Amino acid sequence: MRRLRPCLRDSSRRLRAFSSAAAHDLPADDCVRFEDVVRAHHRIRSGIVRTECRPSYHLSNMTGCSIHLKKEQSQVTGSFKERGARNAIMSLSEEQRRRGVIAASAGNHALALAWHGSQLGVPVTVVMPTVAPMTKVQNCRLFGANIIIHGGHIGEAKDYALQDPALQGLTYINGYDDVEVIAGTGTLGIEMLEQVPDCEVLVVPIGGGGLIAGIALAAKTLNPAVQVVGVEPRRCASYTAALRAGHPVTAEVLPTLADGLAVPQVGPHAFAVARRWVDEVVRVDEKDVALAVLRLVEGQKMVVEGGGATGLAALLPGGPLDRPDLKGKRVVVPLCGGNIDVNVLGRVIERGLAADGRLVRLTLRVSDRPGGIAELTGVLAAAGASVKDIFHERAWLHTSVDQVTIKAVLETLGPEHNAAIMRSLADSFPAAVDTMRLEGTWTEDGASNLSGRAAAVG
Ligand SMILES: Cc1ncc(COP(=O)(O)O)c(C=O)c1O
């Protein structure tokens, strides 16, 4: 719940939130109601982009579902977070608006709050940890927010935001657990059902849980037959941990390509609402996320960050929702954000190519005499493989001084092409067949250590 300082706002809502508090003081599951979402829908519509929701021929073909993409990455600041941020700001009293708001965030919530604060004339302070990406820090400053860089991670930034005496009097807005943020996010559910009225399934990423809570509440109220499926990265499965425990608990967080979803503990309000409405939650691997980002760039010409592409990741072949019961169904997938640094995007795409078998590592021993390597590259060229990197290894090859081990990274068309390349190499270098290896460059660990970005929002 939003921390209000020094005075409390909207005490009836707070009472409602805890009226049927169970063990662990979990808020009531109607702490956000459909009427709150409708109010938010009406309140924020003039300041939020009604993003497109379009069918995708390529992805439908690939998944066997009828996939519709809701393009939230085309909001002004590049994510759905604007809906909740604007609604939260607009629900403040005059006095609270005058004093201003504060949040701790390294990412999309910070940008959303900074932008809508500037639009609505409300001063915004964001405490960002030292690991926050420079582009996001700069963009928040451009929107006129007061940026305080404090703490090595988001938890320290949040403690500072809540406790520093100089910041007392500002209203704290949690990026996924504030009731007005959840209600604002629910407007995305209303829009998706308006745009695809015969929608059967919604597949929604989970970080702190606010997004899925709002969407599920709105969509299930409008059409109880709609199935709502949550998706979280296996490397930060905090919603699954909360489901098991019956209340939010701190889960292990390993670095993930879906950095926007790396929230160690889901919010209690978000969890209480989501648990009532969400049908199912699945987990995806890093490989699925990298492939989803790649498919969106390549097939749809869309830049979507890892967290934003996580719903699609679950539906791709081999993903946890690649299941017979979903085939042929009309599925809407929100692409929740597009804020990915270009250098990280490049590396995610590279990991996606590796996961797709289109970036492979060749090891082969050839003659170290003049022409040996030329012969190899000639065979590779004739087989249609492109050499991205090539490296000779002599010092560790003890068996023969006239041999050299070649290690090369190749761009290929995928598994079938790789098999054909291996056949060509075996034909041309029969004596080297025993030393020949062509392997994918994918590792779950290597893929995840890309971004080095902070865990999200609080
Ligand atoms: C791009 C993106 N998608 C999805 C989410 C998940 O939202 P929530 O934290 O409300 O579950 C986030 C959270 O920051 C995000 O940045």
The ligand as an SDF file (V2000), in Angstrom:
LIG
                    3D

 16 16  0  0  0  0  0  0  0  0999 V2000
    8.4050   -4.2760  -18.9780 C   0  0  0  0  0  0  0  0  0  0  0  0
    7.7450   -4.8110  -17.7620 C   0  0  0  0  0  0  0  0  0  0  0  0
    6.8790   -5.8200  -17.9130 N   0  0  0  0  0  0  0  0  0  0  0  0
    6.2380   -6.3400  -16.8570 C   0  0  0  0  0  0  0  0  0  0  0  0
    6.4590   -5.8790  -15.5760 C   0  0  0  0  0  0  0  0  0  0  0  0
    5.7420   -6.5230  -14.4260 C   0  0  0  0  0  0  0  0  0  0  0  0
    4.8950   -5.6740  -13.7290 O   0  0  0  0  0  0  0  0  0  0  0  0
    4.6030   -5.9110  -12.1960 P   0  0  0  0  0  0  0  0  0  0  0  0
    5.8470   -5.5630  -11.4370 O   0  0  0  0  0  0  0  0  0  0  0  0
    3.4700   -5.0090  -11.8790 O   0  0  0  0  0  0  0  0  0  0  0  0
    4.2510   -7.3620  -12.0560 O   0  0  0  0  0  0  0  0  0  0  0  0
    7.3610   -4.8270  -15.3840 C   0  0  0  0  0  0  0  0  0  0  0  0
    7.6330   -4.2900  -14.0610 C   0  0  0  0  0  0  0  0  0  0  0  0
    8.3570   -3.3440  -13.8760 O   0  0  0  0  0  0  0  0  0  0  0  0
    8.0270   -4.2800  -16.5070 C   0  0  0  0  0  0  0  0  0  0  0  0
    8.9080   -3.2670  -16.3690 O   0  0  0  0  0  0  0  0  0  0  0  0
  1  2  1  0
  2  3  1  0
  2 15  2  0
  3  4  2  0
  4  5  1  0
  5  6  1  0
  5 12  2  0
  6  7  1  0
  7  8  1  0
  8  9  2  0
  8 10  1  0
  8 11  1  0
 12 13  1  0
 12 15  1  0
 13 14  2  0
 15 16  1  0
M  END
$$$$
